[in-house]
């Protein structure tokens, strides 16, 4: 049985050079970033998110953030908090092909959001599956071939359960193939990149 198709077909976002957020974009973004959790919020949240998007659109480390955007550790912490609070999930949904968000104010900064998502995907469980389901290939940390294959994982687990009954009589080639499939089902994290 073939795996079910993603909710939306995979597509690449159009790369765009960084620019500051417009008033309309900031208003739409700040509505998502309502205050939640502990910790001190950034003094100037708009400047902080401009810095997050500046770093996200580059291949540079956080320490390269220009001082005009504030402290790099503050911007990094704000991105981690947004990921943990699922604010990045909401942003990603609003720039996807979901018909409920056609013409959304965040659509012009889709590239910024998918790049920020890549910087923070390890923080939330299920982030890769969520981006894949929305069809946003640019938000994925690698080509789909290198990512976990949930459907393959279930098939391999079923085969492994059956094979466990005959472990002594199975040919070595079968066991090696099963091992390869198990590794393939989990993806290749060494190939994943948060930048690039």
Secondary structure, 3 states (H helix, E strand, C coil): CCCCCCCCCCECCCCCCCCCCCHHHHHHHHHHCCCCCCCCCCCCHHHHHHHHHHHHCCCCCHHHCCHHHCCHHHHHHHHHHHHHCCHHHHHHHHHCCCHHHCCCCCHHHHHHHHHHHHHHHHHCCCHHHHHHHHCEHHHCCCCHHHCCCHHHHHHHHHHHHHHHHCHHHCCHHHHHHHHHHHHHHCCCHHHCCCCC
